[in-house]
């Protein structure tokens, strides 16, 4: 995936990898039917995937538009929830 940098040139997006010692690793989050598909994403990863700020992501979770899972102190967003959010129709604000 490419993203635009400040100079306007396209550059590859950084790869998101779980931190060392994390409970969530690629081997534990990939699903059997989709080996390269992660089962859940961290808050930071989800913000990067959706292109939204942390506060917007928390607002989506508080408004029950995006379900999250708590594992210990970690908050994870299931991949299916991200796919559901992206495929759902958006509400337009009344002007």
N, C-alpha and C positions, 0 to 999 in steps of 0.2 A: 504494500500500500504506500502511496506517495502522499506527501503533504507539502504545502507551500511554506517556505521559510520567510524571514523578514525581507530578504533581498528579492523575493519573487521567484526564485529558482525552486524547482521541485526536488525534494530529497526524500530518501526512504524514511518511513516512520520508525522510531525505535521499537525494538521487540520488547514486549512486556513479559518478564519472567518472575516467578515467585522468589521472594528473598530466601537466602540460605537459612535452613532450619525451620522453614515454614511448614505448617501442617498441610498446606495445599501445594502440591507439586504437580507437574505435568502428568506423571504416571498415575496419580490418584484421582485426577480430575478428568481424564479423558474417558469417554464412554466407549463401551465395546463396539457399538455399531458405527461410531465415528472416532477413530483413533486420534485424530489431531484436533478434535473438538473438545474444548474445556467444559466441564460440568458447571463450574461456578467461577465468578470473577470478583476480585476485591473492589472496594469503593473506587480507588484510584484507576484501576483497569477499566471499570465500567464508565467512569467519567471520560476516559480517553476514547473508549469505543463509541460512546454516544456523542461526544463533543460537547459536553455540558459541564458546568461547575459543580463542585461538591455540594453547595447549597441547593442548587437545582435538583441534584440527585436525591438529597435528603427530603426535599419538598415532594418529589414524586413518591418516595417511600412513605412519608407521613400522610400523604393524601391517598394511600392505598392503591396507587396506580402502578407501583413496582414493589413486588414482594422481595424481602430479604431473609436470609438465614443467619442466625447467630450461632457461632461455634466458639465456645469460650469467650474471649474478648474480641474475636474477629467477626466482622460483618461481611457476608458474601452474598452476591447476587447470582441466583441460578441462571445459566445461559438461556434456558427456556423462557424466563421472565423477560430477558432483554429482547429475545425474538418476538415475544408476544407484544411487548410495548411498541416495537418498531412496526409490527404489522397491524396494530389497532389504528382506527381512524382518529385523527386529532381533532380536538375541540377548537373552534375559532372564537376569539374574543369578539364580543359585540362592541361596535364603535359608536 
